[in-house]
């Protein structure tokens, strides 16, 4: 049942923060009618907190996916052939020959990256306790309230027809909770959703771009139900502790979306991330879904900064990270 009561921000126990890009209004394909979009919006606005103007967090994205790269016309290599946990097909995952960010190799059936596929597997296992693809699990996901911090990509396309699926993006210059072109701007540091609303939240390559990621985690905890799950990926600098890049003069950027250009990286996350999340009431499990690189070969952005500057227009040929997927269970009372 929909809860129609609008909570007032601050009337429940919460820590300020968390910039999650979750569009509240469903963005349908171009073939859908305007009436369908409006119907979705009227359903979604029931769950919004009152909107106020807030300080905007930086746009959150990940490295440009292989499917959208201008280099896809080059000769390609098959990285692996395995089940895609987005579409459910046994598929080759391929990318251009010079790529080093192997986790972005794309399913030749649906276009999902290996990272997308691994997030999908952990998502379904966390939600249902079953090892199924999203395509295979759709009927059993119908009752769940799901929030995705992206309005594009393979996971979004696989989930967007579910009845309680919400999505969004951070949009510069738009207040969190406001709608722009059918997309609700959601700042993860001030999520415009009610307390205890979601069963599942997905963020892929988002938290490293949030200026105050601690605020984001506090907000995720607030909008997740008790025992709800936050399934997410970030680049992990294995063998190291988490460090802030805010004062580092060597600035690192990932590709942006929505025409907002490249997006700065504020944090390099390390092996200590699960322990850091304990303070927010999360019990976090990290799964090494695919290991492509030895720890010594993981990208060191500071030591390799000159190489980064040379390759910043082709980041798939620079970064080297393994596929570690996190499942944070909300243990709040």
N, C-alpha and C positions, 0 to 999 in steps of 0.2 A: 504494500500500500504506500502511496506517495505521502510523505510528510509535508503538509502545506504550511506549517508554521515557519516563519522567517526568523531565525535567530539573529540577535544583535551581536555584532562583532565585539568580542571581549566579555560576553556574558557567560562564557564557559572557560574552564581552565585550559590555557594554551600558552605557548611561547610564541612571540612574534616571529613570523618568518615563513620562508619556503616559496620559491618562485616557479611553480609548476605550470607549464603551458598546456592547459587542458581546455579545448574548445567546448563550451557548454552547448552551443547550438550545433547540431549535426550538420556536417557539410556533405551533401549528397552529390552524386555524379551529375554531369551536365544534362543527362537525359531525364533527371528527376524534375518534377514540376515545382514551381514556386510555392504552391499550396502545401506540398509535402514538407518543404523546408520550414515554412511558417508553423505548421502543425508541430514539428519537432521543437521549434524554438519555444512555443507556448508550454510544451511539456517540460523543457529544460529549465525555464526561468523560475519554475516552482522551487527549485533547489538552490537558487542563488541567494547569497547574503546581500544586504543592501550595498550598492556600489559606492565607493568614494575614490577620489583621486589619490593615488599613492605614488611613492617613488618607484620608478620603473627599474626592473632588473634587466641585465643584458639578455639579448636574444639567445635562446638555448638550442643548439643543434649538435650534430655529430659530423664526422668527416663525410664528405660527399659520397653517396653510395656509388658502387661500380656501375650500376645501370644508368646513372645520369652523367657519367664521366665522358668527356670529349674523346678520351683515349680508347673507348670501346671498339673503335674501328681497327685498332691494332690487332696483331695475332694474339690469340688467347690461350691460356693454359687451364687445364682442368685440375682443380685443387683436390677435389674429392667427389665421389659419387655415393650418395647416401640419402636417407629419408629427409625430406624437408618438413619440418614440424609446423610450417605455416600452411602449405597446400596439401601435404600428405603424400606427395609423389616421391618415388625414388628418382632422384635427379642428379645430374652433374652440376657442380658448383664451379663456375669458371670466372676468370678475370684476365686482364691484359698481362702480357708476359713479364713486364718490368715491375709489376705491383709487389709491394712488400707487406701491405696491410691485408694479409690473407683472409682475415675474418670477414672482409667485405666482398669476397667471392660470391657471385650471384647464382641463385637457383635458375636453371635454364627453363624451368616450367613457369614459375610465378614471379621471378625477379627478386625474391627475398634474399638477403645476404645470409651467410652462415651465422652471423651475429643475430639477425632477426630470428632465424630458425632456432637457435639455442635459447633465446629469450622466450620464444613461443613454447618450447618444450618445458622449461622450468615454470612458466606461467600456468600451463595446463596441469602439470604435476602438483603445483602448489594449490590450485583451485579445486581439483577433482581427485587427486591422488592416483591419477592414471597417466601413462605415457602415451599420449595421443597427440595428433596434430590439431591445430585450431579447427581446421576443416572437419575433422572427424568428431571433434568435441562440441560442435556448435549447439547441438540440441541440449546438452547438459550445462551449457554456459548461459542459457536463456534467463535464468533467475538472478544472475549476479550483477551487481552494480560495479561497473568497470570504468576507470578513468585512464586515458592514454595521453601522455604529454606530447602528442604529435597529431597533426591533421593530415599527414601524408604517409606513404610507404606501405610495405607489404602487410605489416601487422594491422595498421589502420584499415586497410582494404578488407582484411579477413574478418575484422571484428565489427565493422561499421553498421551492419544490419541487425546486430543484437539489440533487444528492446531497451536495455538499461546501460548502453554504452555512451560515454561522454568523452569528448576529446577537445584539444585546444592548442593554442600556440601563444607564446609571448609576442606581442606586437608593440614595437616602440611607439611611444606617443599616445597609446591607448590605455585607459585605466583598466586595471584588473577587473574582470566581470563585464566589461563593455563588449559589444559585438561589432566586428568589422568584417564586411563581406561574408557574412554567415559564419564567421569564426569568433568564438569568445576568447578574448585575451585573458590568459590566466598567468599571473605572476606567482611562481612557486613560493615566493617569500610572503605572499599574502593571497592565499587561494580563496576565491569567492564562492566556496561551497560550504554547506552546513557540516557541523560536527558529526562524526560517526556515520558518514554517508556511504562510503565505498567498501566493497569487499576486496577489490583488487585495484592497484595502481601500477601503471607501467611507465617507466622513464628509460629512454635509451640515449646514452651519450648526452645527457642534459646537465647533471649535477656539477660537472667540471666547469660549466659556463655560468654558474650561479655565483654571484659575488659573495653572498653569505649562505653557503650550503647548509650550515647548521640551522638557519631559519627555515630553509626548505624542508629539512627533515622533521622539524617540530610541527610544521604545517601538515606534512604528510601524515604524521601521527594523529593530528587532530581530526582530519577528514576521513581517516580509515576507521572502520569498525574495530572493536576489540577482536583480536585474532585475525584481522585482515592482513593482506600481504602486499608489500611493495616489491615488485620484481623489476630489477634494473641492471643496466650495464654502464660502466664507465671505463675509460682506459686505466689499467692498473699497472703501476710502475713496481713490478715485482722485485722483492729484495730490498725495498726502501720503505720509509715511513711517509705518511701523507704530509705534503708541504704546500704552503700557499705561494702563489706566483704574483700576488698583488703588487709587491714592491720590487719584483725582479725586473730589471731593465730589459731582459731578453723576452720579449713578448711573443707568445704563441697563439695562433688563431686556427680555428677550424672553419670549414665552409658554412655559410649561413643559408637560410631560406627566406621566402617572402620578400626577396629583394633587399634584404638588410645587410648584405655584404658579409665579410668574414667576421667571426665571433671570437672574442678573446677567451682564453683559458685562464681561469682564476686559481684552480687547484690541481695539483698532481696527486692523485690518490695512490696510496701504497697498501702494503699487506695488512696494515693495522685498521683498515676501514671497518670490518665487522665489529672490532672492539670499540671504535669511536662511536658507533651507532647505539651502543648500550645505553648511553646517557639519555637517549630519546625514547627509551622503553622498547627498543627493538631487539629481538633475537635474530641474528643474521647468519645465514648459511651461504658460503661461497662455493660454487661448483665450477671446476675447470672443465668446461665442455669440449674445448679444442685447444691443444697446445701446439703452436706452430713454431715458437722460438724458445731457446734457452734463456734463462734469466739474464745472462750476460749480454744477450742480444736485444733486449727490450730497449726501446728508444729512450735515450738520455737527451732531452731537449736542450739542456744547457751545454753539454759537451759537444753536441752536434749542431749547434745553432747556425753556424755558417752554411752547413749542408741544408738545414731547414730553409734558410733564406733563398737558396738556389732552387729548391724544390717546392716552394710554398704554393705554386700554381698547380702542382700535381702531388697532393699530399698522400695519395694512395701509394706513391713511390718512395715515401719517406718514413711514415710511422710503422712501428712493429709492436703489436700488442697481441696477447693471447685472449681467447674467449673465456673470460671469467664472468659468470652470471650470478647476481646476488638475489637472495630471497629474504627480505626482512619481514618477520612476523611481528605484528603489533601486540605487545604484551601489557598494554595499559589496562588498568582496572576498569 
